[in-house]
Amino acid sequence: MCVFCASSESVDAVYREAATDLGRRMGRLGIDLVYGGASIGLMGCVARGVHEFGGRVTGVLPEFFKSKDIEYGEADELIVTRDMRERKAVMDHKSDGFITLPGGIGTLEEAMEILSMKQLKLTRKPLVFINTCNFYDGLIANLQEMVDLKFAKQKTMDLFAVRPDAETALQYIQEYQPPEIPSKWL
């Protein structure tokens, strides 16, 4: 499972706890983690949580991050890519679905690329947002406004799920059935 999330060390403890909970639950369920490869922020919390329960961690880190000394050295596999675009392609290729915890611009960009790929029928993998402390309410409202103003179809809202916590997000992933999506252009 690929997890997109923050690398910030400055976020409130509630977000770190949610990330650790996700990692622990994935580890207990035997779900391997594919993620951005950092030891800091929510990224490090998820990876350490997976490892606590014997799960496997694959980090995918762009080469220019190596000089920042933020890699998760305990990763079972650390893949170093040329750049961010290759990083996303590797993470997509190595995962069966996507979970998005709260994060910044990079997290949002990664999740929106998957959402766009789903809309274009380039992937049928699940995408779920963990809405810790209602973090994604504004994004969901913006997506609904796109639908309301006819910039996107109502079925766009079926391309992802929003869940309040790790338990229900993982349940969604385990029960996932890809929806039928009409053509974007018709």
Secondary structure, DSSP 8 states (H G I E B T S, - for coil): -EEE----S-S-HHHHHHHHHHHHHHHHHT--EEE--BSSHHHHHHHHHHHHTT--EEEEEEHHHHTTT-B-TT-SEEEEESSHHHHHHHHHHT-S-EEE-S--HHHHHHHHHHHHHHHTTS----EEEE-GGGTTHHHHHHHHHHHHTTSS-GGGGGS-EEESSHHHHHHHHHH--------S--
